[in-house]
Amino acid sequence: MKDPDHGEKPSESGASAAGRSDGSKLGPRNGKGKRKRRKSSASPSAIASQPGTAGMARRPAGENEAEPARKRKRRRRSKSAKQQAAVASAPQGGSAQLVESSLGERKGHKRSKKARHRRGLQGRPLTSGERQPAQQRAADGGNARSGPSASNGQTASQQRPGQRADQPRAPYVAASEPPAPLYAALDLGTNNCRLLIAQPTRPGQFRVVDAFSRIVRLGEGLGASGRLSDEAMERAVEALKVCASKLGARTIRRSRLIATEAARAAENGESFLERVARETGLDLEIINRETEARLAVSGCSSLVDRETRSVVLFDIGGGSSEIAVIRIGDSRSNRLANHITHWTSLPVGVVTLSERHGGQHVTPASFEAMVQEVEGMLARFDSPPVEALANGASGSGFHLIGTSGTVTTLAGVHLDLPRYDRRRVDGLWLTDDEVSAMQARLLSWDFNARAANPCIGPDRADLVLAGCAILEAIRRRWPSTRMRVADRGLREGLLTDMMADDGAWRRSRPRRHQRGANAGSQEGNKA
């Protein structure tokens, strides 16, 4: 019986079809509803069992008796599969001859691994007699005018080398939907050189495509000499060359490259940037302290609690520390920097403070001296008292946000991370007691113990306690029950501002139902 679309009916096996073609008969059903087959002498199983037939693959009788039963079953199943595949792909009248030729293997010939697993020479399953899925038949029918190689909107000339027509292809991207543009932000600070390349995604968010960070210590010795040393400038230039290669390898729509306190305070800061432009091709700009404070706020806008009315955000850098008082109130703007009411930039950072007081061997007395120095600077900062910032007696409407290597290091030590993990640190909440415990723990360690910690390392071991001293002075000025950790800063603020200015998060095209409605109205107007 024939299937009108695909030849033989799939409910009938190839072996049964072969039996009818060579004269075998089906016996009556037994009591269990099964049919007994009376095998003729020409059936494939009878031929395979004949001991002396020429050209037949067989084994001596002694080997068959000593062979385990499961191996004999496996060999029989393999032969049966070959017979079914051969019969299914052969004409109706010549199935018996095709079975005999398919069994005519040379004696001692070893089957390949693909043959043992019922695969052909090209690695494709031998399923030519199976029905085609309905979805595939519909796809083939829809592409019949373009030929078989034009399925999924891809012609034969567009196929990749070595790709079969039945292999899945990458999703087709229309020419009217280009990928999101790339933005780049570079921050050359007193201690680090950082680069981020990202593309906008959801409103207010972006996806990082590439990143780079290296400790260069550009401000090393700046407090004593007032100039950038040759060694520090050489380290910074080498890091900036890496950034230049990353930027040159991509098509960047817009970028902003900034330098902060070290280049701002050094006598030879401008000449250093000219050397950078000459050797790397990067044109860096020196930003002022107010811009630096606003960028730090813009980079951490998503970490402000929705129920918060006031925030004190601080960025402890290598040569300066920026502090911004943010009062949100009832109406919250899309840009958190618009809510800054007071800000200051302290001319002190982890590098400059550790150089003045010593960073390797820190005692409780020297630590307190660092705290008092920063407190004296904060005393000249005119800002509202913490009672005016907090909402209620519990202070639930006010909290701190820290964005710096000092705060993220404290979070990593608090979590006992085997290695620093930004995903677990960024956005972490720390209570006031937890911060005090971490500072006391770090103060009890010597330099070697701090350097051995995976979240600190030897590059920060002499700087972390100076950062803790700045943090302690801020906590004494604005006591809060909780603090949020931000592993983000100026680079994220630069990216956020550039994407917002370009309207990267606006809808570039209407929704589907809007497009359909517009199309319908246009057709109506034409009619």
KEKE-898289 format. One record per residue: residue in three letters; x, y, z of N, C-alpha, C, O in turn. Coordinates in steps of 0.02 Angstrom, whole numbers, plus 50000, padded with zeros to 5 digits. Example, Ala and Ser with C-alpha at 12.3 -4.5 7.8 and 13.67 -1.06 7.14 Angstrom:
! KEKE-898289
ALA506604971650390506154977550390506604983550390507124983450423
SER506424988850354506844994750357506455000250394506705005750402
***
This chain:
! KEKE-898289
MET500434994050000500005000050000500445006150000500935006350037
LYS500285011049962500695017049953500395022849990499785023749993
ASP500845026850019500635033250047500665038449991501155038649954
PRO500155042549983500145047049925500705052049924500865054649870
ASP501035053449981501555058549981502245055549983502705058249953
HIS502345050050017503015047550031503105040150016503545037050046
GLY502715037249972502845030349952502535025550001501925025250007
GLU502955021650037502715016450081502405019450144502615024850166
LYS501915015950172501615018250234502115017450291502455012350294
PRO502165022350335502645021750389502485016450440502915014550478
SER501865014050442501695008950491501945002150471501954997550513
GLU502165001150409502424994750386503174995150382503444999750351
SER503524990450413504244990450413504514988050346504154985050306
GLY505164989650335505474987550273505544980050268505504977350213
ALA505644976550324505724969350323505084965950300505104961050262
SER504504968450323503874965350302503744966450228503484962050194
ALA503924972350204503844973550132504284969050092504084966550039
ALA504884967850116505334963350080505064956250081505144952650032
GLY504754954150136504484947450139503934946350088503904941050058
ARG503504951150078502964950350030503214950349959502934947049915
SER503754954049948504004954449879504334948049857504354946749797
ASP504594943949902504934937749881504514931549895504774925949893
GLY503874932449908503444926649913503294924349982502934919349989
SER503534927450034503374925250102502654926850117502374931550089
LYS502354923050162501644923750179501574925050253501984923150294
LEU501024928350269500854929650338500354924450362499844923250330
GLY500504921450417500054916350445499494919550483499474925650490
PRO499024915550508498454918150546498684920850614499214918850639
ARG498294925250643498444928050709498374922650762497944918350757
ASN498804922850813498734918250869498294921450921497964926550909
GLY498274918450980497814920751031498004927551059497564931051086
LYS498624929651054498844936051081498794941651029499054947151041
GLY498484940550974498404945750924499004946850881499044952050848
LYS499484942350879500074942950838500044938150779499704933050782
ARG500404939750727500444935550669501074931550670501604934050690
LYS501044925450649501634921250642501854921350570501464920250524
ARG502504922650560502774922950493503094916250475503494913550513
ARG502904913650418503224907550393503764909750345503624911850289
LYS504374909150367504944911550327505074906850269505094900750277
SER505154909850211505344905850152506104905450149506464908650186
SER506344901350103507064900350096507414906450069508024906950074
ALA507034911250040507344917150010507334923150057507564928550038
SER507074922250118507044927850165507744929850187508194925650188
PRO507834936150205508514938350223508794934650283509394933250285
SER508364932950332508624929450391508854922450373509344919950400
ALA508494919250327508704912550307509344912750267509774908350275
ILE509414917750225510034918250186510624919550231511164916650221
ALA510534923750280511094925450324511294919550367511864919150389
SER510834914850379511004909150422511274903250384511504898450415
GLN511264903450316511534897850278512294897750285512614902950275
PRO512584891950301513304891850316513754892550256514324894650264
GLY513534891050196514004890950140513834895350083514094894350028
THR513404900250092513214904450036513774909150018514084912250062
ALA513914909749954514484913949932514324921249942513764923449929
GLY514814924849967514744932149975514384934250037514294940250048
MET514154929450078513774931350138514244932250197514714928250206
ALA514134937450237514534938550297514284934050352513704934750373
ARG514704929450375514494924750427515084923250471515654925150456
ARG514964919650526515484917550572515434909950579514894907050570
PRO515974906750596515944899450608515454897850664515314901950708
ALA515204891850661514714889750711514994889850781514644891550828
GLY515634888050788515934887950855515964894850886515864895650946
GLU516104899950845516134906750871515454909150891515384912650941
ASN514934907250853514254909450870514024906350935513664909650973
GLU514224900150949514014897051011514364900051071514074900751125
ALA515014901851061515384904651118515274912051127515464914851179
GLU514974915451078514874922651082514314924251131513814920751132
PRO514384929451172513844931351217513214933051179513234935051121
ALA512664932051213512014933051180511894940251161511604941651109
ARG512124944951203511984951851188512354954251126512104958551090
LYS512964951451112513324953251052512974950550990512934953950938
ARG512704944350995512344941650937511714945750923511544946850865
LYS511374948050977510774952250966510954958850935510604961450892
ARG511514961650957511724968050930511884967450856511714971850817
ARG512214961850836512384960950766511754959850725511704962350668
ARG511274956350753510654955250716510264961750707509964963050654
ARG510264965950759509914972350753510234976750700509884980150663
SER510904976650697511254980650647511094978250577510984982350532
LYS511074971650567510894968950501510184970650483510034972350426
SER509734970150533509034971650519508934978950499508534980550455
ALA509314983450532509254990550515509504991750444509214995850408
LYS510034988350424510284989150356509764986750306509654989950254
GLN509454981050321508954978350275508364983150268508124984450212
GLN508134985950325507564990550321507734996750281507334998950240
ALA508324999450292508525005550256508595004050181508415008250140
ALA508874998250165508964996650094508294995550060508204997850003
VAL507824992250094507174990950063506774997350056506434998450006
ALA506835001650107506445007950104506665012450048506255016050019
SER507315012450032507575016849979507575013549911507785016849862
ALA507365007249903507385003749839506695003649807506195004649842
PRO506655002349741506005001449709505654995349736505954991049768
GLN504984994949723504584989549752504794982849725504774977849761
GLY504984982549662505124976049633505814973449647505924967449641
GLY506284977549664506974975249671507214975249741507824975649751
SER506774974749790506984975049860507374968949881507844969449920
ALA507184962949856507544956849877508254956949851508714955149887
GLN508344958949788509024959249762509444964449799510044963349810
LEU509134970049818509514975149854509714972749923510254974449947
VAL509294968749956509464966050021510054961350015510514961550056
GLU510044957049963510604952449955511254956149942511774954249969
SER511234961549901511844965149886512084969049947512684969749958
SER511614971549989511834975250048512144970750100512554972950140
LEU511964964250099512264959550146512904956450120513234952650155
GLY513084958050059513674954950028514314958450049514654961250007
GLU514474958250111515094961050136515644955850135515524949850139
ARG516254958250128516824953650128516924950650197516784953950247
LYS517174944650200517294941250263517864944750299518394946150270
GLY517754946150364518264949350405518274956850399518684960050432
HIS517834959850359517824967150352517524970250414516984968350436
LYS517874975050442517634978350503517214984450484517414988550443
ARG516624984850517516194990550504516474996650539516764996150594
SER516405002450509516635008650540516165010550596515625007750605
LYS516385015450636515995017550694515335020550672514815019550705
LYS515345024350617514725027350595514235022050570513635022750580
ALA514495016850537514065011450513513755007650570513175005750567
ARG514145006650624513865003150682513315007150714512855004250744
HIS513335013550709512805017650737512295019750685511945024750693
ARG512255015850632511735016750581511785023550547511275026850538
ARG512385025650530512475031950494512835030650428513225025950422
GLY512695034850381512995034150315513695036950312513985038650364
LEU513955037550252514645039750243514725047050262515275049050284
GLN514205051150255514255058250271514015059850341513935065750358
GLY513895054850381513685056050450512945057550457512735059850510
ARG512535056250406511825057650410511455051250427511635045850402
PRO510935051650469510545045650485510205042950422509985046750379
LEU510165036250418509845033050361509095033050372508805027850390
THR508765038750360508045039450373507695042050311507245046150316
SER507895039550252507595042150191506875039950184506495043150148
GLY506665034550218505975032250211505505034950263504915033250262
GLU505755039350309505315041950360504925047950333505115051150284
ARG504365049250368503955054950349504305061450369504655061650419
GLN504205066550331504495073050345504045076750394503425076350387
PRO504325080250444503895084050490503475089150453503665091650400
ALA502905090650482502445095350450502735102250443502635105650392
GLN503115104450495503415111150491503935111550436503985116550401
GLN504325106050427504825106150375504505106050306504745109350260
ARG503955102050299503615101850234503335108750217503355110950159
ALA503075112250268502805118950255503355123850236503255128050192
ALA503935123150269504495127550253504745126250182504905130850145
ASP504775119850163504995118150096504505120750044504705123149991
GLY503865120150060503365122450012503385129950003503285132549948
GLY503515133650059503545140950055504135143450017504125148949990
ASN504675139450014505285141649980505385138149913505925138249885
ALA504855135149887504925131349825505115135749767505455133649721
ARG504885142049768505035146449712505765148449710506035149949657
SER506105148549769506805150549772507285144749769507885145849769
GLY507035138749768507475132949767507625130449837507505134149885
PRO507885124449844508005121649910508545125249950508535124950011
SER509005128649917509535132049954509315138849980509715142250013
ALA508715140949968508495147549989508075147250052507745152250068
SER508065141650088507675141250149507955145950201508555147450201
ASN507505148450245507675153250298507945159750270508335163150304
GLY507765161550210507975167950183508705168150164508985173650159
GLN509015162450153509735162350138509845158450074509645152650069
THR510175161650025510305158349962510935154249966511295154350016
ALA511065150549912511665146249912512295150249917512785147949946
SER512305156349888512905160449891513025163249960513585165249976
GLN512495163450004512575166150071512755160950122512915162650179
GLN512745154550103512905149350151513645149450166514065150950123
ARG513805147750229514505147550250514845141550220514515136450207
PRO515495141750208515855136050181515795130050227515885130550287
GLY515635124350197515575118150236514915117350270514825112550308
GLN514435121950259513795121550293513305117750249513235119350190
ARG512955112850277512455109050241511805112950240511685117350281
ALA511395111250191510765114850185510295113350242509865117450259
ASP510365107250274509915105350329510155107650396509835106250447
GLN510725111250400510975113550464510615119950485510425123950442
PRO510505121050552510195127350574510655133250562511265132650570
ARG510365138650543510755144650528510645149950582510175149550621
ALA511085154850583511015160450630510385164450612510205164750553
PRO510065167550661509455171350646509605177050598510125180350602
TYR509145178050553509225183150502509095190050532508585191050565
VAL509525194750520509455201550545509315206150485509705206450438
ALA508755209450488508555213850433509025219750429509305221950480
ALA509095222450369509535228150360509275234350395509655238850411
SER508615234650408508325240450441508405240250517508215245050550
GLU508695235050545508795234450616509535233450632509745227850646
PRO509935238750629510645238050642510765236750716510335238250758
PRO511345233850734511495232750805511575239350841511685244550811
ALA511505239050908511565245050948512265248050942512745244250937
PRO512325254550941512985257650934513405256650996513155255051050
LEU514055257550989514535256551043514755263351070514855268151032
TYR514835263651136515075269551170515675267451213515715261851237
ALA516155272151221516755270651257516885276151308516775282051295
ALA517135274051367517305278751421517965276551451518055270651468
LEU518435281251458519085279851487519215284751545519085290751539
ASP519455282051600519595285851660520315284551681520475279051703
LEU520735289551674521435289151697521475292751764521495298851766
GLY521495288851818521505291651884522205291751914522695290551880
THR522225293351978522865293652012523165286752022523775285952025
ASN522735281752028522985274952042522835270051986523225265351976
ASN522295270951949522075266051900521965269251832521845275251826
CYS521995264951781521795266651713521245261751693521365255751691
ARG520655264351679520075260051667519735262051601519715267851583
LEU519485256851566519135257851503518515253451502518535247651524
LEU517965256251476517355252451465517095253851395517065259651374
ILE516895248551359516555249051294515885245551302515865239651320
ALA515345249051289514675246251303514195248551249514335253151211
GLN513615245251248513075247051203512415247351243512315243151287
PRO511985252051229511365252751267510895246851257510865243951202
THR510535245151310510035239851306509355242651328509045246351291
ARG509135240851387508515243451413508615250651437509175252751449
PRO508075254451445508145261451467508545262051531508375259051582
GLY509075265951528509495267151586510025261851597510395262351646
GLN510075256851554510555251451563510945250351499510755252551445
PHE511515246851507511925245351449512285238751462512325236351518
ARG512535235851408512905229451410513635230851394513795233951343
VAL514075228451438514795229451429515045224651375514955218651380
VAL515365227451324515645223551269516385221851282516615216351268
ASP516745226751309517455225651324517645230151382517345235451392
ALA518145228051421518355231851480519105230751490519385225751469
PHE519405235651523520115235251539520245239251602519955244551612
SER520675236651645520855240051707521565238051727521735232151725
ARG521975242951745522655241651766522865246951817522735252851808
ILE523205244651869523475249251919524125252151891524605248551878
VAL524145258851884524725262251855525075266751905525655268551896
ARG524725268751958524995273252009525305279551978525885281151989
LEU524895282951939525135288951906525325294351957525785298251944
GLY524985294652013525125299752063525655297852114525705301052166
GLU526055292752100526575290752147527105296252153527395298252103
GLY527225298652215527705303952227527465310852211527845315652216
LEU526825311552190526575318052171526515322752231526645328752224
GLY526335320152289526255324452347526905327652369526895333252395
ALA527465324352360528115327052382528425331552330528715336652348
SER528385329652267528735333452215528285338152176528525342952147
GLY527635336752175527175340852134527205339352061526895342952021
ARG527555334152041527625332351970527515324851962527585320952009
LEU527325323051901527265315951884527955313151869528335316051830
SER528115307451900528775304451889528805301051821528295299351792
ASP529415300151797529515296851732529255289651733528955287351685
GLU529385286051789529155279151794528405278751793528115274451760
ALA528075283351829527335283251831527045284851762526565281651740
MET527335289751727527085291351661527195285651612526775284451568
GLU527755282151618527875276451574527365270951585527125267951537
ARG527195269551648526695264451662526015266451634525655262351606
ALA525845272851640525205275151614525175274851538524655272851510
VAL525705276651505525715276451432525645269351407525285268251358
GLU525965264651438525905257651417525185255151424524935251651381
ALA524865257051479524165255051487523715258451436523255255351411
LEU523845264751421523445268251372523535265551301523085266151260
LYS524115262751286524205259551221523745253451214523475252251160
VAL523645249751267523175244151265522465246751253522095243851214
CYS522285252151287521625255051277521535257451205521005256651175
ALA522065260351176522015262851108521915257151058521545257851010
SER522235251451070522145245751026521435242951030521155240750980
LYS521145242951090520455240651098519965245351065519475243151034
LEU520085251751070519635256551038519705256350962519215257150926
GLY520315255350937520415255050865520135248850833520005248850772
ALA520025243550872519765237350844519005237450835518725232650808
ARG518665242650859517935242950855517715249550826518085254450825
THR517095249550802516795255750777516415259050834515885256750853
ILE516695264350860516415267750918516005273750893516265277950856
ARG515395274150915514975279850894515185286150931515235291550901
ARG515315285550996515495291351036515915289151094515785283851123
SER516415293051112516855291351168517045297651205517015303251179
ARG517235296551268517475302051310518035299351353517955294451389
LEU518615302551349519215300251384519425305851432519555311451410
ILE519455304251496519565309451547520175307651589520375301751594
ALA520465312651620520995311951669520785316051731520475321251724
THR520955313551790520705316651852521275319751892521685323351864
GLU521295318551957521685322552003522425322651989522735327951996
ALA522725317051970523445316951960523655321751904524115325751913
ALA523325321251847523485325851792523255332951808523535337751781
ARG522745333651850522495340251868522955344051915523025350151909
ALA523275340451961523695343752011524425344151992524795348152021
ALA524655340051946525375339851929525575345851886525185348151845
GLU526175348151897526445353751857526535351651784526425355751738
ASN526725345551773526835343051705526245338951679526325334751636
GLY525645340251706525065336451684524885337751611524735332951575
GLU524905343951589524735345551520525245342551471525055339851419
SER525885343151488526395340251444526335332651441526485329551390
PHE526125329551496526025322351495525465320451447525535315551411
LEU524925324051447524365322451402524565323551329524325320151285
GLU525005328451316525255329251248525665323251226525625321051169
ARG526065320551272526435314551257525975308651244526095304551199
VAL525435308151282524945302751272524635303251203524575298251168
ALA524455309151183524155310051116524655308451061524465305751009
ARG525275309951072525785308751021525945301351015526055298950959
GLU525965297651070526185290651069525605285751062525705280251037
THR525005287551083524435282951081523875285251035523455281251015
GLY523865291651018523315294250978522685295751017522175297350987
LEU522695295351084522125296651126522155303751152522665306051177
ASP521605307251145521555314251166521155314451232520545314051231
LEU521505314951288521195315051354521055322151376521435326751360
GLU520515323051412520335329551440520365329151517520185324151547
ILE520605334551547520635335051620519985338251644519835343951626
ILE519605334651684518965337151708519065340451777519545338751812
ASN518625345051794518665348251860518335343951913518035338751897
ARG518375346151975518115342152031517355341652031517075336452049
GLU517015346952010516285346652008516045341551957515585337751970
THR516355341651898516165336651847516295329651872515905325051859
GLU516845328651907517005322051933516475319751983516285313951982
ALA516245324252026515725322452074515065320852040514725316052059
ARG514875324551989514255323251953514285316651915513795312951912
LEU514865315051886514935308651850514885302751897514595297651880
ALA515165303451957515115298052006514395296852026514185291052035
VAL514005302152033513295301452049512915298251992512495293852003
SER513055300451930512705297551872512835290151865512395286351844
GLY513445287951881513595280851874513255276451924513195270351913
CYS513045279251981512735275152034511995276552043511715274752094
SER511675279551994510975281452002510515275452013510025276052049
SER510675269851983510235263951990510285260552058509885256152073
LEU510775262452099510855259352165510525263252221510575261252279
VAL510205268752205509855272552256509185269152270508785268052224
ASP509055267552332508435264252351507835268552332507855274652339
ARG507295265352308506715269052286506375272752343506055277952332
GLU506425270252404506115273452462506555278752493506355281952542
THR507155279752466507635284352496507465291552478507285293152421
ARG507525295952528507405303052518508065306852511508095312052477
SER508595304452543509235307952542509795302752540509735297352569
VAL510345304552507510925300152500511555304452504511575310052479
VAL512055301652537512725304452535513165299552497513295294052520
LEU513385301552437513785297252394514505299752395514635305752389
PHE514975295152404515675297052407516075292352362515925286452354
ASP516605295352332517055291752288517765292952314518045298352305
ILE518055287952346518735288452373519225286552318519275280752300
GLY519575291452292520035290252238520755289752263520885289152322
GLY521215290052215521915289652233522205296152255522625296352300
GLY521975301852224522245308352242521735313052270521915318252299
SER521095311552262520555315752289519955311352306519905305652285
SER519505314352345518895310752365518305315452356518295320952383
GLU517825313352316517235317352300516645315052343516525309052351
ILE516275319952369515695318652411515125322852385515215328852373
ALA514535319852378513945323352353513355321752398513235315952415
VAL512995326952417512385326352456511805326752408511735331652371
ILE511375321652407510825321152359510175320952398510085316752442
ARG509725325452382509065325752414508545324952359508455329452317
ILE508205319252360507755317552305507065320652315506805323752269
GLY506785319852373506115322552385505585318352352505665312252343
ASP505035321552334504465317852306504535316752231504305311652205
SER504835321352195504905320652122505615318652106506085322352121
ARG505685312952074506345310352057506475311251982506075309051941
SER507025314351966507205315551896507545309351868507785304951904
ASN507545308951801507885303351768508635303551780508965298251780
ARG508915309451790509625310151804509715311851878509505317251901
LEU510025307351915510105308351987510545314252002510485317352055
ALA510995315951956511445321651968511065328151974511325333052001
ASN510455328551948510055334651954509825335952026509615341452042
HIS509875330952069509655331552139510235333152187510135333052247
ILE510825334452161511385336252205511275343252233511185348052196
THR511285343652299511205350052332511865352752359511965358852359
HIS512315348352381512965350452407513485345352383513355339352379
TRP514075347752369514605343252349515275346352369515335352452378
THR515775342052375516445344252390516945339252362516765333452350
SER517555341452354518095337052331518685338152379518985343552380
LEU518845333152417519395333552464520055332152428520095327252391
PRO520555336252439521205335052406521605329652441522185330652459
VAL521295323952451521625318352485521335311852457520735311352445
GLY521765307052447521555300452423521985295052455522395296552499
VAL521895289052433522255283452465523005283852451523405281852494
VAL523195286352393523915286752377524245292252417524765291252448
THR523945298252415524255303852450524245302952525524725304752559
LEU523705300152553523665299252626524145293852650524455294652703
SER524215288452613524675283152634525405285452628525825283252667
GLU525555289852580526235292352575526415296852633526985296952655
ARG525925300652658526075305252714526115301552781526505303452824
HIS525715296252790525685292952855525975285852854526045282752906
GLY526155283452796526405276652792525845271652784525365271652823
GLY525905267452734525365262652720525535255552734525075251452742
GLN526165253852739526345246852752526245244852825525945239752839
HIS526505248852871526455247352942526015252652975526235258152991
VAL525395250852984524885255353012524695252953081524495247153090
THR524755257353130524555255853199523895259253213523685263653175
PRO523545257453267522925261153285523035268553293522585272553277
ALA523615270553318523745277753327523835281253259523545286553249
SER524215278253214524295281353148523645281253108523515285853069
PHE523245276153118522595275853085522145281553109521815284853069
GLU522145282853175521735288153202521985294953178521585299553168
ALA522635295653169522915301953142522665303253072522505308953055
MET522625298153031522355298952963521615300952965521395305152926
VAL521245297853010520535299553015520435306853035520015310253006
GLN520815309153083520745316053106520935321053052520645326453048
GLU521425319453011521605323952957521025324852908520885330452886
VAL520695319352891520135319852845519545323252879519175327052847
GLU519445322052944518905325452979518995333052978518505336752972
GLY519615335352984519735342552980519545345452913519305351052909
MET519655341752860519445344052794518685344152787518405348752757
LEU518355339152815517625338852811517295344252853516725346252840
ALA517645346552905517345351752948517235358152910516785362052928
ARG517605359452858517525365452817516995364652763516855369352725
PHE516685358852760516175357552709515495359352739515275356452789
ASP515155364052709514505366452732513965362152701513825362852641
SER513665357752740513135353352716512605352552770512745353852828
PRO512005350452752511475349652802511655344252853512015339552836
PRO511425344952915511555339652964511195333252947510715333252908
VAL511425327852976511145321352959510415320852982510025317052953
GLU510225324553034509525324353056509055327053002508495324652995
ALA509285332052965508875334752911508845330152851508365330452812
LEU509345325952842509355321252786508935315052800508595312552755
ALA508975312652863508605306552880507865307952884507655313452902
ASN507465302952867506735303552869506485299552928506425293452923
GLY506335302852983506085299353042506655297653089507245298653074
ALA506465295153147506955293553199507405287853179507985287653199
SER507145283053140507545277153121508035278753065508505274853052
GLY507945284353031508385286052976508305281552916508775280552879
SER507695278852905507595274152850507615277552782507725274252731
GLY507525284152781507535287652717508205290252697508255294352651
PHE508745288052729509415290552715509905284752719509865280552764
HIS510385284552672510915279552675511515282052637511475286952600
LEU512075278552645512695280252611512795275752551512555270152549
ILE513135278352501513355274452443514095275752433514315281452426
GLY514485270452434515205270952425515425267952360515275262152346
THR515775271752319516025269252255516775270352253517005275852238
SER517155265252269517885265752268518165258752279517805254152298
GLY518825258152268519145251852281519165250052354519175244152372
THR519155255052398519145253752470518505250252490518525245252527
VAL517935252852468517295250052488517195243052458516945238552492
THR517375242152395517295235552365517765230452397517595224552401
THR518355232652418518815228152453518515225852519518555219952536
LEU518225230552557517895228752619517335223652608517255218952646
ALA516955224652554516415219952539516675213052522516395207952544
GLY517225212652484517515206252467517785202552527517715196552533
VAL518105206252573518345203152635517765200952679517795195652710
HIS517245204852680516655203052720516335196552695516105192452734
LEU516325195752629516015189652600516495183652600516285178152582
ASP517125184752619517635179352617517685176152548517685170052541
LEU517725180352498517755177852429518445174852415518955177852434
PRO518475169052382519135166352363519475170552310520095170352304
ARG519095174252272519355179152224518815184352214518225182952223
TYR519015190352196518535195752191518025194352136518205192352080
ASP517385195352153516835194152107516385200352106516035201752155
ARG516405203952051516015210152047515275208852052514915212952080
ARG515025203252027514315201852028514045201252098513465202852111
ARG514455198852144514225198152213514345204452254514035205352307
VAL514785208752232514965214752271514535220652252514295224252296
ASP514435221752187514065227652165513345227452189512975222652174
GLY513145232552226512465232952253512375229752321511815229552347
LEU512905227352352512865224052417512715229252472512985234752471
TRP512285227252519512125231452577512555229252635512615223252649
LEU512865233952670513255232652731512965236952787512835242852779
THR512885233752845512655237552903513245241352934513825240152917
ASP513085245952979513595249853012514055245453054514665246653056
ASP513785240353087514185235853127514645231653083515215230253103
GLU514415229553025514825225552981515425229552954515975226952948
VAL515305235852938515855240052914516375241052969516975240752956
SER516155242253031516615243053087517015236753098517615237053113
ALA516695230953093517045224653103517565223453049518105220953064
MET517415225152987517905224152933518495228752940519065226752927
GLN518385234952961518935239552971519395237253028520005237553022
ALA519095234853083519505232353138519885226053117520445224953139
ARG519585221953075519925215953052520525217653009521065214653017
LEU520445222452963521005224352921521565227752961522155226952947
LEU521365231553012521865235053053522265230053094522835231553113
SER521985224353109522345219253148522835215253106523265211753134
TRP522795215653039523245211952996523875216052982523855222252980
ASP524425212652973525035216052951525035216452875524565214352842
PHE525565219252848525595220352776525565213752737525215213352687
ASN525915208652760525925202252725525245198952725525035195852676
ALA524885199452781524225196452785523745200052737523335196852705
ARG523795206752733523365210352687523535208652615523085207852573
ALA524185207952599524385206352531524165199252512524045197952453
ALA524115194752561523915187852545523175187052534522955181952506
ASN522775191952554522055191452543521895192252469522145196952438
PRO521495187752439521375188052367520985194252345521035196252287
CYS520605197352390520225203352372520635209752381520405215152362
ILE521235209252409521665215152418522275214652372522355218652326
GLY522695209652384523285208652342523845213352360523745218152397
PRO524435212052335525015216252351524975223352324525295227852351
ASP524585224452271524545231152242524145236052285524255242052282
ARG523685233452325523265237652367523405236852442523085240052483
ALA523875232652459523985231252530524205237352569524055237952629
ASP524565241952537524795247952572524315253852564524455259252589
LEU523745252852529523275258252517522605257252552522235262052562
VAL522445251152570521765249752592521615252952659521045255152670
LEU522095253252705521955256352770521895263852765521525266852804
ALA522255267052720522155274152708521445275552683521135280452703
GLY521195271152639520505271852617520015270752673519495274152677
CYS520155265952718519725264852776519705270952822519195272452852
ALA520265274552827520275280552868519825285952838519465289352876
ILE519835286852772519385291652740518665289652750518225293752763
LEU518535283152742517855280652753517625281752824517045283652835
GLU518055280752872517865281652942517695288952956517225290352993
ALA518075293652927517915300752937517235302552906516865306552935
ILE517065299552849516405300852818515855297952861515325301052869
ARG515955292052888515445288952930515335292852995514775293053021
ARG515855295853021515775299953081515395306353066515025308853109
ARG515485309053007515135315152989514405313752972513965317652991
TRP514255308352938513575306552919513425299352943513455294652903
PRO513265298453006513115291753031512495288852997511995292352988
SER512545282652977511995279252943511975271952964512495268952978
THR511395269052967511325262052986511525257252931511645251352945
ARG511575259552869511735255152814512105258952760512045265052753
MET512495255152722512885257952667512855253052608512885246952617
ARG512785255752549512755251652489513415252152451513695257552444
VAL513655246352427514295245852393514175246452318513725243252291
ALA514575250552285514505251552212515175250152179515665253652191
ASP515195244952138515785243652098515685247052030515645243751979
ARG515645253352031515545257551972515735264651990515845266152049
GLY515775268951940516005275651955515995280151894515485280851861
LEU516575283251880516595288351828516455285551758516125288751718
ARG516715279551744516605276651677515855275551664515605277251611
GLU515515272751714514795271651706514415278251699513935278751662
GLY514645283351737514335289851730514435292951661513975295951633
LEU515035292151633515165294551566514715291151515514425294451472
LEU514665284451519514245280751472513515282651478513165283551428
THR513275283351540512575285151551512415291951521511905292751489
ASP512855296851532512725303551506512755303651430512335306951398
MET513235300251399513275300251326512675296951295512405299451245
MET512455291251322511875287851294511245291851303510815292051259
ALA511175295151360510585299351371510585305351324510055307151298
ASP511155308451314511195314251269511025312351197510725316351161
ASP511225306351176511085304151107510385301151099510185299451043
GLY510015300551154509355297451149509385290151132508965287551096
ALA509895286651157509985279651140509445275151168509345269651143
TRP509095277451220508585273251251507885275251229507395272451254
ARG507825279851182507165281451154506975276051104507405272651075
ARG506325275351094506085270351045506225273050975505945278150955
SER506645269450939506815271650871506285269950820506285272650765
ARG505815265450838505285263550792504665261950833504725259850891
PRO504065262750804503455261250842503375253850853503695249750821
ARG502935252150898502805245150913502445241850855502255245150806
ARG502365235250860502085231450803501365233550789501175234650732
HIS500965234050844500265235850831500215243050806499745244650769
GLN500695247350826500695254050799500875254150726500575257750686
ARG501375250050707501545249750636500965247050594500835249550539
GLY500615242050622500045239450586499485244650577499175245150525
ALA499375248450631498865253650627499055259150577498635261550539
ASN499705261050578499925266050530499865263650459499675267350414
ALA500035257250448499985254450381499265254350358499115255850300
GLY498805252450405498095252350386497835259150369497445259950321
SER498045264250408497815271050393498075273450326497725277050289
GLN498705271550309498985273650245498615270450188498485273650136
GLU498435264050196498055260750143497365263950134497115264850079
GLY497065265850192496425269150187496465275850152496015277650114
ASN497005279450165497085285850131497185284950055496925288850015
LYS497565279650037497655278349966497005276549933496865278549876
ALA496595272549969495955270649939495505276749930494945276049906
***
